[in-house]
Amino acid sequence: MPGKLPPLEYPDRFEVRYVSANGGIRWNSRWVNVSITCIGEYVGLEEIDDGIWNCTFGALRLGRLDERNMRIEDAYGRLFRHR
């Protein structure tokens, strides 16, 4: 396994954001938590409705960014939290 993944390519219609050391991205001057597993990588966001964005890591869909709540949720509006 390589120590670093090769750069991911996203279509031009995607907004691409860098996942910082805190596991989040900057969106409209605010922080949105993505995942600590994506630190140092880029995620792509594709607008699917007004203020709703699919958040992907390559071909893997991470969830939806809802600009009203400024968080990434699943398709049912729930946060992914495992204890």
PDB file of N, CA, C and O in Angstrom:
ATOM      1  N   MET A   1       0.835  -1.182   0.000  1.00  0.00           N
ATOM      2  CA  MET A   1       0.000   0.000   0.000  1.00  0.00           C
ATOM      3  C   MET A   1       0.880   1.245   0.000  1.00  0.00           C
ATOM      4  O   MET A   1       1.851   1.330   0.752  1.00  0.00           O
ATOM      5  N   PRO A   2       0.534   2.201  -0.843  1.00  0.00           N
ATOM      6  CA  PRO A   2       1.306   3.439  -0.836  1.00  0.00           C
ATOM      7  C   PRO A   2       1.014   4.242   0.428  1.00  0.00           C
ATOM      8  O   PRO A   2      -0.072   4.143   0.998  1.00  0.00           O
ATOM      9  N   GLY A   3       1.984   5.031   0.857  1.00  0.00           N
ATOM     10  CA  GLY A   3       1.800   5.885   2.026  1.00  0.00           C
ATOM     11  C   GLY A   3       0.818   7.009   1.769  1.00  0.00           C
ATOM     12  O   GLY A   3       0.164   7.486   2.696  1.00  0.00           O
ATOM     13  N   LYS A   4       0.707   7.440   0.518  1.00  0.00           N
ATOM     14  CA  LYS A   4      -0.186   8.527   0.131  1.00  0.00           C
ATOM     15  C   LYS A   4      -0.935   8.110  -1.128  1.00  0.00           C
ATOM     16  O   LYS A   4      -0.340   7.573  -2.063  1.00  0.00           O
ATOM     17  N   LEU A   5      -2.242   8.357  -1.149  1.00  0.00           N
ATOM     18  CA  LEU A   5      -3.035   8.033  -2.329  1.00  0.00           C
ATOM     19  C   LEU A   5      -2.688   8.956  -3.479  1.00  0.00           C
ATOM     20  O   LEU A   5      -2.317  10.108  -3.255  1.00  0.00           O
ATOM     21  N   PRO A   6      -2.801   8.471  -4.712  1.00  0.00           N
ATOM     22  CA  PRO A   6      -2.617   9.390  -5.837  1.00  0.00           C
ATOM     23  C   PRO A   6      -3.740  10.423  -5.830  1.00  0.00           C
ATOM     24  O   PRO A   6      -4.820  10.159  -5.302  1.00  0.00           O
ATOM     25  N   PRO A   7      -3.495  11.595  -6.410  1.00  0.00           N
ATOM     26  CA  PRO A   7      -4.532  12.644  -6.409  1.00  0.00           C
ATOM     27  C   PRO A   7      -5.815  12.157  -7.072  1.00  0.00           C
ATOM     28  O   PRO A   7      -5.779  11.499  -8.111  1.00  0.00           O
ATOM     29  N   LEU A   8      -6.940  12.486  -6.463  1.00  0.00           N
ATOM     30  CA  LEU A   8      -8.236  12.123  -7.015  1.00  0.00           C
ATOM     31  C   LEU A   8      -8.687  13.196  -7.999  1.00  0.00           C
ATOM     32  O   LEU A   8      -8.444  14.386  -7.798  1.00  0.00           O
ATOM     33  N   GLU A   9      -9.339  12.761  -9.051  1.00  0.00           N
ATOM     34  CA  GLU A   9      -9.850  13.677 -10.069  1.00  0.00           C
ATOM     35  C   GLU A   9     -11.356  13.838  -9.873  1.00  0.00           C
ATOM     36  O   GLU A   9     -12.080  12.856  -9.714  1.00  0.00           O
ATOM     37  N   TYR A  10     -11.812  15.075  -9.887  1.00  0.00           N
ATOM     38  CA  TYR A  10     -13.238  15.374  -9.769  1.00  0.00           C
ATOM     39  C   TYR A  10     -13.677  16.150 -11.012  1.00  0.00           C
ATOM     40  O   TYR A  10     -12.898  16.933 -11.556  1.00  0.00           O
ATOM     41  N   PRO A  11     -14.929  15.939 -11.471  1.00  0.00           N
ATOM     42  CA  PRO A  11     -15.426  16.706 -12.625  1.00  0.00           C
ATOM     43  C   PRO A  11     -15.438  18.206 -12.326  1.00  0.00           C
ATOM     44  O   PRO A  11     -15.422  18.620 -11.167  1.00  0.00           O
ATOM     45  N   ASP A  12     -15.467  19.002 -13.378  1.00  0.00           N
ATOM     46  CA  ASP A  12     -15.437  20.464 -13.245  1.00  0.00           C
ATOM     47  C   ASP A  12     -16.626  21.021 -12.471  1.00  0.00           C
ATOM     48  O   ASP A  12     -16.504  22.083 -11.861  1.00  0.00           O
ATOM     49  N   ARG A  13     -17.769  20.343 -12.475  1.00  0.00           N
ATOM     50  CA  ARG A  13     -18.958  20.848 -11.785  1.00  0.00           C
ATOM     51  C   ARG A  13     -18.856  20.691 -10.266  1.00  0.00           C
ATOM     52  O   ARG A  13     -19.698  21.220  -9.540  1.00  0.00           O
ATOM     53  N   PHE A  14     -17.851  19.979  -9.777  1.00  0.00           N
ATOM     54  CA  PHE A  14     -17.668  19.745  -8.343  1.00  0.00           C
ATOM     55  C   PHE A  14     -16.901  20.894  -7.699  1.00  0.00           C
ATOM     56  O   PHE A  14     -16.003  21.474  -8.309  1.00  0.00           O
ATOM     57  N   GLU A  15     -17.264  21.214  -6.463  1.00  0.00           N
ATOM     58  CA  GLU A  15     -16.446  22.068  -5.605  1.00  0.00           C
ATOM     59  C   GLU A  15     -15.486  21.118  -4.892  1.00  0.00           C
ATOM     60  O   GLU A  15     -15.915  20.101  -4.346  1.00  0.00           O
ATOM     61  N   VAL A  16     -14.212  21.434  -4.891  1.00  0.00           N
ATOM     62  CA  VAL A  16     -13.217  20.562  -4.267  1.00  0.00           C
ATOM     63  C   VAL A  16     -12.658  21.278  -3.045  1.00  0.00           C
ATOM     64  O   VAL A  16     -12.262  22.441  -3.122  1.00  0.00           O
ATOM     65  N   ARG A  17     -12.630  20.575  -1.920  1.00  0.00           N
ATOM     66  CA  ARG A  17     -12.139  21.146  -0.666  1.00  0.00           C
ATOM     67  C   ARG A  17     -11.112  20.224  -0.025  1.00  0.00           C
ATOM     68  O   ARG A  17     -11.223  19.000  -0.094  1.00  0.00           O
ATOM     69  N   TYR A  18     -10.115  20.834   0.596  1.00  0.00           N
ATOM     70  CA  TYR A  18      -9.063  20.116   1.317  1.00  0.00           C
ATOM     71  C   TYR A  18      -9.532  19.842   2.745  1.00  0.00           C
ATOM     72  O   TYR A  18     -10.031  20.738   3.426  1.00  0.00           O
ATOM     73  N   VAL A  19      -9.367  18.593   3.191  1.00  0.00           N
ATOM     74  CA  VAL A  19      -9.736  18.224   4.559  1.00  0.00           C
ATOM     75  C   VAL A  19      -8.534  18.506   5.449  1.00  0.00           C
ATOM     76  O   VAL A  19      -7.482  17.883   5.300  1.00  0.00           O
ATOM     77  N   SER A  20      -8.693  19.442   6.369  1.00  0.00           N
ATOM     78  CA  SER A  20      -7.583  19.901   7.205  1.00  0.00           C
ATOM     79  C   SER A  20      -7.300  18.926   8.351  1.00  0.00           C
ATOM     80  O   SER A  20      -7.951  17.889   8.475  1.00  0.00           O
ATOM     81  N   ALA A  21      -6.336  19.273   9.171  1.00  0.00           N
ATOM     82  CA  ALA A  21      -5.876  18.413  10.271  1.00  0.00           C
ATOM     83  C   ALA A  21      -6.949  18.165  11.329  1.00  0.00           C
ATOM     84  O   ALA A  21      -6.823  17.232  12.123  1.00  0.00           O
ATOM     85  N   ASN A  22      -7.990  18.976  11.352  1.00  0.00           N
ATOM     86  CA  ASN A  22      -9.081  18.745  12.313  1.00  0.00           C
ATOM     87  C   ASN A  22     -10.192  17.880  11.726  1.00  0.00           C
ATOM     88  O   ASN A  22     -11.196  17.632  12.393  1.00  0.00           O
ATOM     89  N   GLY A  23     -10.025  17.416  10.480  1.00  0.00           N
ATOM     90  CA  GLY A  23     -11.023  16.560   9.837  1.00  0.00           C
ATOM     91  C   GLY A  23     -12.161  17.319   9.199  1.00  0.00           C
ATOM     92  O   GLY A  23     -13.183  16.724   8.858  1.00  0.00           O
ATOM     93  N   GLY A  24     -12.011  18.625   9.029  1.00  0.00           N
ATOM     94  CA  GLY A  24     -13.082  19.440   8.480  1.00  0.00           C
ATOM     95  C   GLY A  24     -12.673  20.211   7.244  1.00  0.00           C
ATOM     96  O   GLY A  24     -11.498  20.262   6.880  1.00  0.00           O
ATOM     97  N   ILE A  25     -13.662  20.808   6.608  1.00  0.00           N
ATOM     98  CA  ILE A  25     -13.457  21.673   5.445  1.00  0.00           C
ATOM     99  C   ILE A  25     -14.044  23.042   5.756  1.00  0.00           C
ATOM    100  O   ILE A  25     -14.905  23.179   6.625  1.00  0.00           O
ATOM    101  N   ARG A  26     -13.572  24.044   5.041  1.00  0.00           N
ATOM    102  CA  ARG A  26     -14.151  25.388   5.141  1.00  0.00           C
ATOM    103  C   ARG A  26     -15.266  25.480   4.107  1.00  0.00           C
ATOM    104  O   ARG A  26     -15.069  25.156   2.936  1.00  0.00           O
ATOM    105  N   TRP A  27     -16.441  25.927   4.554  1.00  0.00           N
ATOM    106  CA  TRP A  27     -17.578  26.090   3.668  1.00  0.00           C
ATOM    107  C   TRP A  27     -18.309  27.358   4.091  1.00  0.00           C
ATOM    108  O   TRP A  27     -18.823  27.442   5.206  1.00  0.00           O
ATOM    109  N   ASN A  28     -18.353  28.333   3.206  1.00  0.00           N
ATOM    110  CA  ASN A  28     -18.996  29.626   3.500  1.00  0.00           C
ATOM    111  C   ASN A  28     -18.462  30.233   4.792  1.00  0.00           C
ATOM    112  O   ASN A  28     -19.234  30.689   5.635  1.00  0.00           O
ATOM    113  N   SER A  29     -17.152  30.238   4.943  1.00  0.00           N
ATOM    114  CA  SER A  29     -16.446  30.820   6.086  1.00  0.00           C
ATOM    115  C   SER A  29     -16.710  30.108   7.403  1.00  0.00           C
ATOM    116  O   SER A  29     -16.453  30.673   8.467  1.00  0.00           O
ATOM    117  N   ARG A  30     -17.214  28.888   7.357  1.00  0.00           N
ATOM    118  CA  ARG A  30     -17.452  28.104   8.570  1.00  0.00           C
ATOM    119  C   ARG A  30     -16.836  26.722   8.403  1.00  0.00           C
ATOM    120  O   ARG A  30     -16.582  26.280   7.282  1.00  0.00           O
ATOM    121  N   TRP A  31     -16.596  26.041   9.520  1.00  0.00           N
ATOM    122  CA  TRP A  31     -16.044  24.691   9.490  1.00  0.00           C
ATOM    123  C   TRP A  31     -17.169  23.664   9.430  1.00  0.00           C
ATOM    124  O   TRP A  31     -18.179  23.791  10.123  1.00  0.00           O
ATOM    125  N   VAL A  32     -16.983  22.648   8.597  1.00  0.00           N
ATOM    126  CA  VAL A  32     -17.901  21.516   8.515  1.00  0.00           C
ATOM    127  C   VAL A  32     -17.066  20.256   8.716  1.00  0.00           C
ATOM    128  O   VAL A  32     -16.092  20.027   7.999  1.00  0.00           O
ATOM    129  N   ASN A  33     -17.456  19.439   9.698  1.00  0.00           N
ATOM    130  CA  ASN A  33     -16.730  18.210   9.965  1.00  0.00           C
ATOM    131  C   ASN A  33     -17.003  17.194   8.861  1.00  0.00           C
ATOM    132  O   ASN A  33     -18.155  16.949   8.503  1.00  0.00           O
ATOM    133  N   VAL A  34     -15.929  16.602   8.322  1.00  0.00           N
ATOM    134  CA  VAL A  34     -16.058  15.563   7.300  1.00  0.00           C
ATOM    135  C   VAL A  34     -15.696  14.220   7.930  1.00  0.00           C
ATOM    136  O   VAL A  34     -16.573  13.394   8.182  1.00  0.00           O
ATOM    137  N   SER A  35     -14.409  14.001   8.183  1.00  0.00           N
ATOM    138  CA  SER A  35     -13.948  12.765   8.806  1.00  0.00           C
ATOM    139  C   SER A  35     -12.449  12.871   9.047  1.00  0.00           C
ATOM    140  O   SER A  35     -11.719  13.422   8.224  1.00  0.00           O
ATOM    141  N   ILE A  36     -11.999  12.347  10.166  1.00  0.00           N
ATOM    142  CA  ILE A  36     -10.561  12.365  10.422  1.00  0.00           C
ATOM    143  C   ILE A  36      -9.827  11.385   9.512  1.00  0.00           C
ATOM    144  O   ILE A  36      -8.613  11.498   9.339  1.00  0.00           O
ATOM    145  N   THR A  37     -10.541  10.427   8.930  1.00  0.00           N
ATOM    146  CA  THR A  37      -9.892   9.492   8.002  1.00  0.00           C
ATOM    147  C   THR A  37      -9.542  10.150   6.670  1.00  0.00           C
ATOM    148  O   THR A  37      -8.747   9.604   5.905  1.00  0.00           O
ATOM    149  N   CYS A  38     -10.118  11.305   6.386  1.00  0.00           N
ATOM    150  CA  CYS A  38      -9.844  12.018   5.123  1.00  0.00           C
ATOM    151  C   CYS A  38      -8.834  13.144   5.301  1.00  0.00           C
ATOM    152  O   CYS A  38      -8.615  13.917   4.369  1.00  0.00           O
ATOM    153  N   ILE A  39      -8.213  13.257   6.470  1.00  0.00           N
ATOM    154  CA  ILE A  39      -7.246  14.334   6.705  1.00  0.00           C
ATOM    155  C   ILE A  39      -6.149  14.306   5.646  1.00  0.00           C
ATOM    156  O   ILE A  39      -5.574  13.257   5.355  1.00  0.00           O
ATOM    157  N   GLY A  40      -5.872  15.465   5.082  1.00  0.00           N
ATOM    158  CA  GLY A  40      -4.824  15.593   4.077  1.00  0.00           C
ATOM    159  C   GLY A  40      -5.257  15.234   2.671  1.00  0.00           C
ATOM    160  O   GLY A  40      -4.438  15.255   1.753  1.00  0.00           O
ATOM    161  N   GLU A  41      -6.520  14.908   2.479  1.00  0.00           N
ATOM    162  CA  GLU A  41      -7.046  14.545   1.162  1.00  0.00           C
ATOM    163  C   GLU A  41      -8.055  15.601   0.709  1.00  0.00           C
ATOM    164  O   GLU A  41      -8.413  16.501   1.468  1.00  0.00           O
ATOM    165  N   TYR A  42      -8.498  15.477  -0.522  1.00  0.00           N
ATOM    166  CA  TYR A  42      -9.497  16.382  -1.079  1.00  0.00           C
ATOM    167  C   TYR A  42     -10.819  15.641  -1.245  1.00  0.00           C
ATOM    168  O   TYR A  42     -10.838  14.486  -1.670  1.00  0.00           O
ATOM    169  N   VAL A  43     -11.920  16.304  -0.910  1.00  0.00           N
ATOM    170  CA  VAL A  43     -13.254  15.766  -1.139  1.00  0.00           C
ATOM    171  C   VAL A  43     -13.939  16.627  -2.189  1.00  0.00           C
ATOM    172  O   VAL A  43     -13.624  17.807  -2.346  1.00  0.00           O
ATOM    173  N   GLY A  44     -14.875  16.025  -2.901  1.00  0.00           N
ATOM    174  CA  GLY A  44     -15.634  16.733  -3.918  1.00  0.00           C
ATOM    175  C   GLY A  44     -17.064  16.927  -3.467  1.00  0.00           C
ATOM    176  O   GLY A  44     -17.651  16.043  -2.843  1.00  0.00           O
ATOM    177  N   LEU A  45     -17.628  18.085  -3.783  1.00  0.00           N
ATOM    178  CA  LEU A  45     -19.011  18.381  -3.428  1.00  0.00           C
ATOM    179  C   LEU A  45     -19.769  18.765  -4.696  1.00  0.00           C
ATOM    180  O   LEU A  45     -19.349  19.639  -5.454  1.00  0.00           O
ATOM    181  N   GLU A  46     -20.895  18.088  -4.904  1.00  0.00           N
ATOM    182  CA  GLU A  46     -21.724  18.339  -6.090  1.00  0.00           C
ATOM    183  C   GLU A  46     -23.106  18.779  -5.619  1.00  0.00           C
ATOM    184  O   GLU A  46     -23.764  18.073  -4.855  1.00  0.00           O
ATOM    185  N   GLU A  47     -23.540  19.953  -6.083  1.00  0.00           N
ATOM    186  CA  GLU A  47     -24.843  20.461  -5.671  1.00  0.00           C
ATOM    187  C   GLU A  47     -25.943  19.653  -6.350  1.00  0.00           C
ATOM    188  O   GLU A  47     -25.972  19.523  -7.574  1.00  0.00           O
ATOM    189  N   ILE A  48     -26.860  19.104  -5.525  1.00  0.00           N
ATOM    190  CA  ILE A  48     -27.966  18.306  -6.061  1.00  0.00           C
ATOM    191  C   ILE A  48     -29.310  18.998  -5.864  1.00  0.00           C
ATOM    192  O   ILE A  48     -30.297  18.625  -6.499  1.00  0.00           O
ATOM    193  N   ASP A  49     -29.355  19.990  -4.999  1.00  0.00           N
ATOM    194  CA  ASP A  49     -30.556  20.786  -4.757  1.00  0.00           C
ATOM    195  C   ASP A  49     -30.083  22.108  -4.167  1.00  0.00           C
ATOM    196  O   ASP A  49     -28.894  22.273  -3.897  1.00  0.00           O
ATOM    197  N   ASP A  50     -30.978  23.031  -3.968  1.00  0.00           N
ATOM    198  CA  ASP A  50     -30.607  24.327  -3.414  1.00  0.00           C
ATOM    199  C   ASP A  50     -30.097  24.160  -1.985  1.00  0.00           C
ATOM    200  O   ASP A  50     -30.877  23.881  -1.075  1.00  0.00           O
ATOM    201  N   GLY A  51     -28.789  24.329  -1.787  1.00  0.00           N
ATOM    202  CA  GLY A  51     -28.183  24.214  -0.470  1.00  0.00           C
ATOM    203  C   GLY A  51     -27.889  22.800  -0.021  1.00  0.00           C
ATOM    204  O   GLY A  51     -27.491  22.591   1.125  1.00  0.00           O
ATOM    205  N   ILE A  52     -28.074  21.817  -0.898  1.00  0.00           N
ATOM    206  CA  ILE A  52     -27.795  20.415  -0.588  1.00  0.00           C
ATOM    207  C   ILE A  52     -26.708  19.927  -1.541  1.00  0.00           C
ATOM    208  O   ILE A  52     -26.836  20.050  -2.759  1.00  0.00           O
ATOM    209  N   TRP A  53     -25.641  19.375  -0.975  1.00  0.00           N
ATOM    210  CA  TRP A  53     -24.481  18.944  -1.753  1.00  0.00           C
ATOM    211  C   TRP A  53     -24.120  17.511  -1.411  1.00  0.00           C
ATOM    212  O   TRP A  53     -24.034  17.163  -0.233  1.00  0.00           O
ATOM    213  N   ASN A  54     -23.907  16.670  -2.418  1.00  0.00           N
ATOM    214  CA  ASN A  54     -23.344  15.346  -2.184  1.00  0.00           C
ATOM    215  C   ASN A  54     -21.858  15.516  -1.907  1.00  0.00           C
ATOM    216  O   ASN A  54     -21.159  16.194  -2.661  1.00  0.00           O
ATOM    217  N   CYS A  55     -21.374  14.909  -0.839  1.00  0.00           N
ATOM    218  CA  CYS A  55     -19.961  14.968  -0.472  1.00  0.00           C
ATOM    219  C   CYS A  55     -19.350  13.610  -0.789  1.00  0.00           C
ATOM    220  O   CYS A  55     -19.804  12.587  -0.278  1.00  0.00           O
ATOM    221  N   THR A  56     -18.315  13.598  -1.637  1.00  0.00           N
ATOM    222  CA  THR A  56     -17.702  12.352  -2.069  1.00  0.00           C
ATOM    223  C   THR A  56     -16.200  12.370  -1.864  1.00  0.00           C
ATOM    224  O   THR A  56     -15.558  13.419  -1.897  1.00  0.00           O
ATOM    225  N   PHE A  57     -15.665  11.192  -1.653  1.00  0.00           N
ATOM    226  CA  PHE A  57     -14.224  10.986  -1.631  1.00  0.00           C
ATOM    227  C   PHE A  57     -13.937  10.038  -2.776  1.00  0.00           C
ATOM    228  O   PHE A  57     -14.099   8.825  -2.640  1.00  0.00           O
ATOM    229  N   GLY A  58     -13.505  10.593  -3.922  1.00  0.00           N
ATOM    230  CA  GLY A  58     -13.372   9.791  -5.128  1.00  0.00           C
ATOM    231  C   GLY A  58     -14.754   9.320  -5.545  1.00  0.00           C
ATOM    232  O   GLY A  58     -15.657  10.133  -5.743  1.00  0.00           O
ATOM    233  N   ALA A  59     -14.923   7.998  -5.680  1.00  0.00           N
ATOM    234  CA  ALA A  59     -16.221   7.435  -6.051  1.00  0.00           C
ATOM    235  C   ALA A  59     -17.085   7.115  -4.840  1.00  0.00           C
ATOM    236  O   ALA A  59     -18.240   6.723  -5.005  1.00  0.00           O
ATOM    237  N   LEU A  60     -16.564   7.271  -3.631  1.00  0.00           N
ATOM    238  CA  LEU A  60     -17.280   6.929  -2.403  1.00  0.00           C
ATOM    239  C   LEU A  60     -18.095   8.122  -1.905  1.00  0.00           C
ATOM    240  O   LEU A  60     -17.541   9.189  -1.643  1.00  0.00           O
ATOM    241  N   ARG A  61     -19.396   7.944  -1.776  1.00  0.00           N
ATOM    242  CA  ARG A  61     -20.260   9.010  -1.265  1.00  0.00           C
ATOM    243  C   ARG A  61     -20.214   8.996   0.260  1.00  0.00           C
ATOM    244  O   ARG A  61     -20.544   7.991   0.889  1.00  0.00           O
ATOM    245  N   LEU A  62     -19.803  10.114   0.846  1.00  0.00           N
ATOM    246  CA  LEU A  62     -19.699  10.228   2.298  1.00  0.00           C
ATOM    247  C   LEU A  62     -21.013  10.646   2.942  1.00  0.00           C
ATOM    248  O   LEU A  62     -21.289  10.274   4.082  1.00  0.00           O
ATOM    249  N   GLY A  63     -21.816  11.409   2.231  1.00  0.00           N
ATOM    250  CA  GLY A  63     -23.083  11.904   2.753  1.00  0.00           C
ATOM    251  C   GLY A  63     -23.480  13.170   2.038  1.00  0.00           C
ATOM    252  O   GLY A  63     -22.957  13.489   0.970  1.00  0.00           O
ATOM    253  N   ARG A  64     -24.416  13.894   2.639  1.00  0.00           N
ATOM    254  CA  ARG A  64     -24.884  15.156   2.062  1.00  0.00           C
ATOM    255  C   ARG A  64     -24.572  16.307   2.997  1.00  0.00           C
ATOM    256  O   ARG A  64     -24.814  16.237   4.202  1.00  0.00           O
ATOM    257  N   LEU A  65     -24.034  17.360   2.425  1.00  0.00           N
ATOM    258  CA  LEU A  65     -23.816  18.597   3.164  1.00  0.00           C
ATOM    259  C   LEU A  65     -25.077  19.433   3.048  1.00  0.00           C
ATOM    260  O   LEU A  65     -25.482  19.817   1.951  1.00  0.00           O
ATOM    261  N   ASP A  66     -25.684  19.708   4.171  1.00  0.00           N
ATOM    262  CA  ASP A  66     -26.877  20.553   4.234  1.00  0.00           C
ATOM    263  C   ASP A  66     -26.430  21.921   4.731  1.00  0.00           C
ATOM    264  O   ASP A  66     -26.034  22.066   5.888  1.00  0.00           O
ATOM    265  N   GLU A  67     -26.494  22.927   3.859  1.00  0.00           N
ATOM    266  CA  GLU A  67     -26.017  24.263   4.214  1.00  0.00           C
ATOM    267  C   GLU A  67     -26.841  24.907   5.330  1.00  0.00           C
ATOM    268  O   GLU A  67     -26.328  25.770   6.041  1.00  0.00           O
ATOM    269  N   ARG A  68     -28.098  24.511   5.500  1.00  0.00           N
ATOM    270  CA  ARG A  68     -28.908  25.083   6.579  1.00  0.00           C
ATOM    271  C   ARG A  68     -28.371  24.670   7.941  1.00  0.00           C
ATOM    272  O   ARG A  68     -28.334  25.478   8.869  1.00  0.00           O
ATOM    273  N   ASN A  69     -27.957  23.418   8.060  1.00  0.00           N
ATOM    274  CA  ASN A  69     -27.444  22.901   9.332  1.00  0.00           C
ATOM    275  C   ASN A  69     -25.923  22.886   9.396  1.00  0.00           C
ATOM    276  O   ASN A  69     -25.347  22.673  10.463  1.00  0.00           O
ATOM    277  N   MET A  70     -25.266  23.114   8.251  1.00  0.00           N
ATOM    278  CA  MET A  70     -23.801  23.113   8.150  1.00  0.00           C
ATOM    279  C   MET A  70     -23.199  21.841   8.739  1.00  0.00           C
ATOM    280  O   MET A  70     -22.290  21.884   9.569  1.00  0.00           O
ATOM    281  N   ARG A  71     -23.739  20.693   8.279  1.00  0.00           N
ATOM    282  CA  ARG A  71     -23.193  19.405   8.686  1.00  0.00           C
ATOM    283  C   ARG A  71     -23.435  18.392   7.578  1.00  0.00           C
ATOM    284  O   ARG A  71     -24.301  18.574   6.723  1.00  0.00           O
ATOM    285  N   ILE A  72     -22.654  17.325   7.613  1.00  0.00           N
ATOM    286  CA  ILE A  72     -22.806  16.251   6.642  1.00  0.00           C
ATOM    287  C   ILE A  72     -23.679  15.171   7.262  1.00  0.00           C
ATOM    288  O   ILE A  72     -23.390  14.658   8.344  1.00  0.00           O
ATOM    289  N   GLU A  73     -24.759  14.836   6.550  1.00  0.00           N
ATOM    290  CA  GLU A  73     -25.761  13.899   7.031  1.00  0.00           C
ATOM    291  C   GLU A  73     -25.912  12.747   6.045  1.00  0.00           C
ATOM    292  O   GLU A  73     -25.413  12.817   4.922  1.00  0.00           O
ATOM    293  N   ASP A  74     -26.608  11.677   6.467  1.00  0.00           N
ATOM    294  CA  ASP A  74     -26.945  10.614   5.531  1.00  0.00           C
ATOM    295  C   ASP A  74     -28.206  11.022   4.762  1.00  0.00           C
ATOM    296  O   ASP A  74     -28.693  12.140   4.928  1.00  0.00           O
ATOM    297  N   ALA A  75     -28.728  10.139   3.937  1.00  0.00           N
ATOM    298  CA  ALA A  75     -29.886  10.462   3.098  1.00  0.00           C
ATOM    299  C   ALA A  75     -31.151  10.726   3.908  1.00  0.00           C
ATOM    300  O   ALA A  75     -32.107  11.298   3.385  1.00  0.00           O
ATOM    301  N   TYR A  76     -31.171  10.317   5.183  1.00  0.00           N
ATOM    302  CA  TYR A  76     -32.339  10.517   6.038  1.00  0.00           C
ATOM    303  C   TYR A  76     -32.186  11.690   6.993  1.00  0.00           C
ATOM    304  O   TYR A  76     -33.033  11.892   7.863  1.00  0.00           O
ATOM    305  N   GLY A  77     -31.125  12.459   6.844  1.00  0.00           N
ATOM    306  CA  GLY A  77     -30.918  13.624   7.692  1.00  0.00           C
ATOM    307  C   GLY A  77     -30.255  13.310   9.016  1.00  0.00           C
ATOM    308  O   GLY A  77     -30.277  14.139   9.926  1.00  0.00           O
ATOM    309  N   ARG A  78     -29.661  12.125   9.147  1.00  0.00           N
ATOM    310  CA  ARG A  78     -29.009  11.731  10.391  1.00  0.00           C
ATOM    311  C   ARG A  78     -27.503  11.876  10.248  1.00  0.00           C
ATOM    312  O   ARG A  78     -26.949  11.697   9.164  1.00  0.00           O
ATOM    313  N   LEU A  79     -26.857  12.198  11.342  1.00  0.00           N
ATOM    314  CA  LEU A  79     -25.398  12.186  11.398  1.00  0.00           C
ATOM    315  C   LEU A  79     -24.930  10.748  11.561  1.00  0.00           C
ATOM    316  O   LEU A  79     -25.609   9.948  12.205  1.00  0.00           O
ATOM    317  N   PHE A  80     -23.776  10.407  10.985  1.00  0.00           N
ATOM    318  CA  PHE A  80     -23.208   9.092  11.201  1.00  0.00           C
ATOM    319  C   PHE A  80     -22.408   9.141  12.488  1.00  0.00           C
ATOM    320  O   PHE A  80     -21.365   9.793  12.545  1.00  0.00           O
ATOM    321  N   ARG A  81     -22.871   8.475  13.502  1.00  0.00           N
ATOM    322  CA  ARG A  81     -22.161   8.412  14.777  1.00  0.00           C
ATOM    323  C   ARG A  81     -22.181   6.979  15.267  1.00  0.00           C
ATOM    324  O   ARG A  81     -23.252   6.408  15.470  1.00  0.00           O
ATOM    325  N   HIS A  82     -21.027   6.398  15.458  1.00  0.00           N
ATOM    326  CA  HIS A  82     -20.929   5.038  15.976  1.00  0.00           C
ATOM    327  C   HIS A  82     -20.242   5.094  17.327  1.00  0.00           C
ATOM    328  O   HIS A  82     -19.241   5.789  17.495  1.00  0.00           O
ATOM    329  N   ARG A  83     -20.774   4.372  18.274  1.00  0.00           N
ATOM    330  CA  ARG A  83     -20.200   4.351  19.627  1.00  0.00           C
ATOM    331  C   ARG A  83     -19.418   3.097  19.837  1.00  0.00           C
ATOM    332  O   ARG A  83     -18.857   2.892  20.914  1.00  0.00           O
TER     333      ARG A  83
END
